[in-house]
Amino acid sequence: MEDAQLYVSANALQRRDALVVLTEYLPQMAWQEEGENILDIGCGSGDVTRNLLMPLLPRVEQVTGVDISQEMVSFASKTFQHNTLAFRQLDIERTVQPRQTFPDGFSKVFSFYCLHWVKDQPRCLNNIYQLLQPGGEALLVFLAHNPLFSMYQNMSEKIEWNKYMQDVSNFIPAYQYKSDPAQCMADVAEEAGFEIISCEAPQFEFVFENINYLKNAIKAVNPFLKRIPTESQDAFLMDCLNELAKLKTQQEDGKTVARYNLMIAHLLRPE
Ligand SMILES: C[S@@+](CC[C@H](N)C(=O)[O-])C[C@H]1O[C@@H](n2cnc3c(N)ncnc32)[C@H](O)[C@@H]1O
């Protein structure tokens, strides 16, 4: 997903969830009198960082948004300029010794709707641990389970799309098929050295008012679309919607209810 303009116009679900989680969890975090240095991993187009996270922080802080995609970083830097905000490129999974890039580290690390893209969870959690200062807290929010990924699997088995989706397993989140995803995540975080303040994967619901909202939301995050010839992209998206309808509850008035589990991990790097 690299189309920042499309993403920023089709991320109502992600924004709603970031707001719900931040409202509940920010008051539970320990805030210093001054000098908090904040990181947002997988900041994407930057609107959640700038418009949701920053205004909800208890006081003015230095905030850094990082993303694997240079296009996202460029869009965020251009669109959301602010004197206490900076955007940088970083791959949280593959980076080695991230404190060389950020020598001071961070007192808080946030991440919204990013870590389900990361296959090597132990390596990622290790990097987040390195980036946090001792006593620092992380709030990691990402998809634990979503029918969307079963839809990708089903689409990859179709003869017309198979050649574009051979690596579909790389896009299935680490905990999608685990019976207790929160416990698996907590085990990985503990192994990395974290103390688990809480880790859960509750079910969320989001209503898409009409099929076009859902189509755009799927389009904005679909990793396969750019591989498909332009003239077939609409047929691919319509087929995605058909497959999804088989897996999800479709309401009679044209609205679609998405039901999914969101991992919410609140972690502490001990002193
Ligand atoms: C769905 S967007 C979420 C954007 C924003 N946090 C939000 O809540 O709207 C996921 C972002 O994670 C980024 N991403 C995926 N893998 C990543 C990695 N290994 N390191 C850093 N960012 C990554 C993608 O480029 C994308 O911009």
PDBQT file of the ligand as one rigid body, heavy atoms in Angstrom, charges set to zero:
ROOT
HETATM    1  C1  LIG A 301      -2.824   0.675   7.134  1.00  0.00    +0.000 C 
HETATM    2  S1  LIG A 301      -1.459   1.760   7.201  1.00  0.00    +0.000 S 
HETATM    3  C2  LIG A 301      -1.702   2.521   8.794  1.00  0.00    +0.000 C 
HETATM    4  C3  LIG A 301      -1.367   3.971   8.789  1.00  0.00    +0.000 C 
HETATM    5  C4  LIG A 301      -1.717   4.723  10.075  1.00  0.00    +0.000 C 
HETATM    6  N1  LIG A 301      -0.938   4.246  11.203  1.00  0.00    +0.000 N 
HETATM    7  C5  LIG A 301      -3.192   4.629  10.372  1.00  0.00    +0.000 C 
HETATM    8  O1  LIG A 301      -3.562   4.114  11.445  1.00  0.00    +0.000 OA
HETATM    9  O2  LIG A 301      -3.994   5.098   9.556  1.00  0.00    +0.000 OA
HETATM   10  C6  LIG A 301      -0.083   0.671   7.516  1.00  0.00    +0.000 C 
HETATM   11  C7  LIG A 301       1.255   1.316   7.274  1.00  0.00    +0.000 C 
HETATM   12  O3  LIG A 301       2.276   0.453   7.788  1.00  0.00    +0.000 OA
HETATM   13  C8  LIG A 301       3.394   0.581   6.945  1.00  0.00    +0.000 C 
HETATM   14  N2  LIG A 301       4.284  -0.579   7.144  1.00  0.00    +0.000 N 
HETATM   15  C9  LIG A 301       4.103  -1.849   6.717  1.00  0.00    +0.000 A 
HETATM   16  N3  LIG A 301       5.154  -2.608   7.077  1.00  0.00    +0.000 NA
HETATM   17  C10 LIG A 301       6.009  -1.805   7.762  1.00  0.00    +0.000 A 
HETATM   18  C11 LIG A 301       7.286  -2.001   8.366  1.00  0.00    +0.000 A 
HETATM   19  N4  LIG A 301       7.886  -3.204   8.326  1.00  0.00    +0.000 N 
HETATM   20  N5  LIG A 301       7.895  -0.958   8.959  1.00  0.00    +0.000 NA
HETATM   21  C12 LIG A 301       7.301   0.266   8.978  1.00  0.00    +0.000 A 
HETATM   22  N6  LIG A 301       6.099   0.517   8.403  1.00  0.00    +0.000 NA
HETATM   23  C13 LIG A 301       5.458  -0.499   7.803  1.00  0.00    +0.000 A 
HETATM   24  C14 LIG A 301       2.793   0.669   5.540  1.00  0.00    +0.000 C 
HETATM   25  O4  LIG A 301       3.685   1.241   4.608  1.00  0.00    +0.000 OA
HETATM   26  C15 LIG A 301       1.566   1.536   5.806  1.00  0.00    +0.000 C 
HETATM   27  O5  LIG A 301       1.821   2.893   5.553  1.00  0.00    +0.000 OA
ENDROOT
TORSDOF 0
